[in-house]
Amino acid sequence: MLWIGLLVALIVLIASWAVPHQVRYAARRVGLALAAPATAVVTFVAFMALVDWP
């Protein structure tokens, strides 16, 4: 499950790079760029919650 979340974060990061560099797309680029690390953090927290640590 952890690799799926990291793959989603990578896809979101690539999508933020792929958005055209024009002023009208600036908010979309920033939103996607901030969503990538947020996705990785959410994935890590979910992984830690699901694993039964000794």
Contact map, one row per residue, 1 for C-alpha under 8 A:
111110000000000000000000000000000000000000000010000000
111111000000000000000000000000000000000000110010000000
111111100000000000000000000000000000000000000000000000
111111110000000000000000000000000000000000000000000000
111111111000000000000000000000000000001100100000000000
011111111100000000000000000000000000001100100000000000
001111111110000000000000000000000000000000000000000000
000111111111000000000000000000000001001000000000000000
000011111111100000000000000000000011101100000000000000
000001111111110000000000000000000001000000000000000000
000000111111111000000000000000000000000000000000000000
000000011111111100000000000000011011000000000000000000
000000001111111110000000000000011011000000000000000000
000000000111111111000000000000000000000000000000000000
000000000011111111100000000000010000000000000000000000
000000000001111111100000000111011000000000000000000000
000000000000111111110000000010000000000000000000000000
000000000000011111110000000000000000000000000000000000
000000000000001111111000100110000000000000000000000000
000000000000000011111100100000000000000000000000000000
000000000000000000111110110000000000000000000000000000
000000000000000000011111110000000000000000000000000000
000000000000000000001111110000000000000000000000000000
000000000000000000000111111000000000000000000000000000
000000000000000000111111111110000000000000000000000000
000000000000000000001111111111000000000000000000000000
000000000000000000000001111111100000000000000000000000
000000000000000100100000111111110000000000000000000000
000000000000000110100000111111111000000000000000000000
000000000000000100000000011111111100000000000000000000
000000000000000000000000001111111110000000000000000000
000000000001101100000000000111111111000000000000000000
000000000001100100000000000011111111100000000000000000
000000000000000000000000000001111111110000000000000000
000000001001100000000000000000111111111000000000000000
000000011101100000000000000000011111111100000000000000
000000001000000000000000000000001111111110000000000000
000000000000000000000000000000000111111111000000000000
000011011000000000000000000000000011111111100000000000
000011001000000000000000000000000001111111110000000000
000000000000000000000000000000000000111111111000000000
000000000000000000000000000000000000011111111100000000
010011000000000000000000000000000000001111111110000000
010000000000000000000000000000000000000111111111000000
000000000000000000000000000000000000000011111111100000
000000000000000000000000000000000000000001111111110000
110000000000000000000000000000000000000000111111111000
000000000000000000000000000000000000000000011111111000
000000000000000000000000000000000000000000001111111100
000000000000000000000000000000000000000000000111111100
000000000000000000000000000000000000000000000011111110
000000000000000000000000000000000000000000000000111111
000000000000000000000000000000000000000000000000001111
000000000000000000000000000000000000000000000000000111
